[in-house]
Amino acid sequence: MSKYYNLTAVVDGDTKVFHKQFCSRNEAINYMFKYYNKNTLIDAQLEDEFEISKHNIEYVIDYKNRFRVNRVVVA
């Protein structure tokens, strides 16, 4: 079995799906913080995180900016 992580986000209130696969959760999180800092006017800092399920976690920046990292297992 192999695994990868995918990423979806809300950026300034608009949903964005990233068609990129990440090797680790930290790689996806770092990518998203760089994306927010480069493409928005906010200074992205983590405000809260919610465990949707064991391998699906939502990270909240503010009301209009948040993202989810989900582990996908391929048989």
N, C-alpha and C positions, 0 to 999 in steps of 0.2 A: 504494500500500500504506500502511496505517496500522498503528500498533503501540500496545500498552498493556502494562501490567505487572499481574500478579495476585499475590495473597499468600495463603499458607497458613502455619499456625503450630502449634507445640506450646506450650500454655500450661499450666504446672503438670502436665505429663504428658498432657493431653487435646488431641486434634487439633481445630483450629478453622480453618474455611475462611471467608475474607472475600469477600463478593460485591460487591466494590468494585473498580473499575478505576482504575489510577493512570497519570498521564501520564509519569512518570519513575521510575526505580529509586530515586533519592534520596527522592522523595515517599513511596514505599511503605515505605522503611526508617525514615524519620522518623515516619510514622504508627504503625509497629509499636513503636518505642521509647516513644512517648507512650502507646500502649495498655498496654504492660507496666508502665510507671511509674504509670499510673492504676488498673489493674485487678489488680495483684499486689503482694505485699509485698516484692518484690526491687527493687534498684536496678539496672536493666538496663544492662549494659555488655557490649560485644562481646568475646567470648573467642576466637572463631576463625571462619573462613569457609571454605567448601568450594565449589569450582566443580564442580557436578554435570554441567553442560554449559556451552557458551559463554554462554548467556543464562539459565541456571537456577542460581542461587547460594543456598546455605544459609548462614545466619548463626547462630552458636551463642552463646547467652547463658550457659547452664549445662546440666547433664544433662537437666533437665525443661523447659527453655525454649529454643526455637529457631524460626526461621522461614525460609521460602523465598520469594524473589522471582523470578518467571519472566516473561520477555518473550514476548508473544503477538503474532504478525503476522497481520493480516487483509488478505486480497487484495481 
